[in-house]
Amino acid sequence: MAATTKSSVQVRLDEDLKKDAEAVFANLGVDAPTAIRMFLKKVVATRSIPFMVEENPYLFTPEEEAEILQAAEESYDPKNLDGPFHSAKEAIEFLGASTPKA
């Protein structure tokens, strides 16, 4: 059997992230280096990252952000609020009345 050359990977992490991940690994019965090896083996086997990688859905365009901030500001003015409602039935009736008809 041919000897394989070993290589190291050094990663700087937030201490809390490291501790939290190590707690999960311990519950799974593996240490961090083993978990990282498992991840890398899965990457090689599938030729992909073994979980969904997508854009952050909570990023807004500057226009959307301005619209959200404006709506939040308007919500502080009592004249822009509905209610108070004295029962769930009253609130539901209000919502039903304000729903556009198709």
HUMO-V961096 format. One record per run of one state. SS is the DSSP state (H for helix, E for strand, - for the rest). FROM is the first residue (numbers start at 1). LEN is the number of residues. If there is no record, write none. Layout:
ss=SS from=FROM len=LEN
ss=SS from=FROM len=LEN
This chain:
ss=- from=1 len=14
ss=H from=15 len=14
ss=- from=29 len=3
ss=H from=32 len=15
ss=- from=47 len=15
ss=H from=62 len=13
ss=- from=75 len=3
ss=H from=78 len=3
ss=- from=81 len=7
ss=H from=88 len=11
ss=- from=99 len=4
